[in-house]
């Protein structure tokens, strides 16, 4: 699973003041956090939701929004209760997943599914 990186404006502004060699080292480490947000050497800061990792003389302070407990089907079911039309654009679609919310589609005026790949499981 790849995470999305968001850099606050104040951090970006400070980052841009660094020497190019330092920026490259820090950029590489920040980008690696998208693949592995808790790498070896990272430390959770006490009494906060933040982590710290060192890059030379610098520290990257960051948080991880790990919402794996949320399920897409729960969001879809919530939205379906107040819609008149349903349109999905997906890269792939498992028909078995459709059954998780199919009963909520009763009475919908329109259903469109734009897909690149459909796979039955």
C-alpha positions as CSV (number, residue, x, y, z in Angstrom):
1,X,0.0,0.0,0.0
2,X,1.4,3.4,-0.9
3,X,0.6,6.4,1.2
4,X,-0.1,9.9,0.1
5,X,2.4,12.6,1.2
6,X,1.3,16.0,2.2
7,X,3.8,18.7,3.2
8,X,2.7,21.7,5.2
9,X,3.6,25.0,3.6
10,X,5.8,26.1,6.5
11,X,7.9,22.9,6.1
12,X,8.1,23.3,2.3
13,X,9.3,26.9,2.7
14,X,12.0,25.9,5.1
15,X,13.0,22.9,2.9
16,X,13.5,25.2,-0.1
17,X,16.0,27.3,1.9
18,X,18.4,24.3,2.3
19,X,21.4,23.6,0.1
20,X,20.6,21.5,-2.9
21,X,22.6,18.5,-1.7
22,X,20.7,18.5,1.6
23,X,17.4,18.9,-0.2
24,X,18.1,15.9,-2.4
25,X,18.9,13.7,0.7
26,X,15.8,14.8,2.5
27,X,13.5,14.6,-0.6
28,X,14.7,11.0,-1.1
29,X,13.9,10.1,2.5
30,X,10.5,11.8,2.4
31,X,9.5,10.0,-0.8
32,X,10.5,6.7,0.7
33,X,8.0,7.3,3.5
34,X,5.2,6.8,1.0
35,X,6.2,3.2,0.6
36,X,7.2,2.5,4.3
37,X,6.0,5.2,6.7
38,X,7.6,3.5,9.7
39,X,11.1,2.5,8.5
40,X,13.9,1.3,10.7
41,X,15.3,4.2,12.6
42,X,12.0,6.1,12.8
43,X,10.9,6.9,16.3
44,X,7.4,7.7,17.6
45,X,7.4,11.0,19.6
46,X,6.1,10.6,23.1
47,X,2.6,11.7,23.9
48,X,1.9,12.7,20.2
49,X,0.8,11.1,16.9
50,X,4.1,12.1,15.3
51,X,7.2,10.2,14.2
52,X,10.7,11.4,13.7
53,X,13.5,10.2,11.4
54,X,17.0,11.5,11.0
55,X,18.6,12.6,7.7
56,X,22.1,13.8,8.6
57,X,21.8,16.8,10.9
58,X,18.1,17.2,10.1
59,X,15.0,15.6,11.5
60,X,11.8,14.9,9.5
61,X,8.8,15.1,11.8
62,X,5.7,13.5,10.3
63,X,2.4,11.8,11.1
64,X,0.8,8.7,9.5
65,X,-2.9,8.7,8.8
66,X,-3.4,4.9,8.8
67,X,-7.2,4.6,8.2
68,X,-7.1,0.9,7.3
69,X,-10.2,0.4,9.5
70,X,-12.3,2.3,6.9
71,X,-13.8,0.3,4.2
72,X,-14.8,1.6,0.8
73,X,-18.1,-0.3,0.8
74,X,-19.1,1.6,4.0
75,X,-18.6,4.9,2.3
76,X,-20.5,3.7,-0.8
77,X,-23.4,2.6,1.3
78,X,-23.5,5.9,3.1
79,X,-23.6,7.9,-0.2
80,X,-26.1,5.6,-1.9
81,X,-28.8,6.4,0.7
82,X,-29.1,10.0,-0.7
83,X,-28.4,9.7,-4.5
84,X,-30.5,9.5,-7.6
85,X,-27.8,8.4,-9.9
86,X,-24.7,6.2,-9.4
87,X,-21.6,6.4,-11.6
88,X,-18.4,4.4,-11.0
89,X,-15.2,4.9,-12.8
90,X,-12.7,2.2,-11.8
91,X,-9.5,0.6,-13.0
92,X,-10.8,-2.9,-12.1
93,X,-14.0,-4.1,-10.5
94,X,-14.6,-7.4,-8.7
95,X,-18.2,-8.5,-9.2
96,X,-18.2,-10.1,-5.8
97,X,-17.7,-6.6,-4.3
98,X,-20.8,-5.3,-6.1
99,X,-23.0,-7.6,-4.0
100,X,-21.9,-5.7,-0.9
101,X,-24.0,-2.7,-1.9
102,X,-26.3,-4.0,-4.6
103,X,-29.4,-4.0,-2.4
104,X,-28.9,-0.2,-1.8
105,X,-29.3,0.3,-5.6
106,X,-33.0,-0.5,-5.6
107,X,-34.9,2.5,-6.9
108,X,-31.8,4.2,-8.4
109,X,-32.7,6.0,-11.6
110,X,-29.4,5.4,-13.2
111,X,-26.4,3.1,-12.8
112,X,-23.2,3.6,-14.9
113,X,-20.0,1.6,-14.5
114,X,-17.0,2.7,-16.5
115,X,-14.3,0.1,-16.1
116,X,-11.1,-1.1,-17.6
117,X,-11.2,-4.6,-16.3
118,X,-14.0,-6.7,-14.7
119,X,-13.1,-9.9,-12.9
120,X,-15.5,-12.4,-11.3
121,X,-14.2,-14.0,-8.2
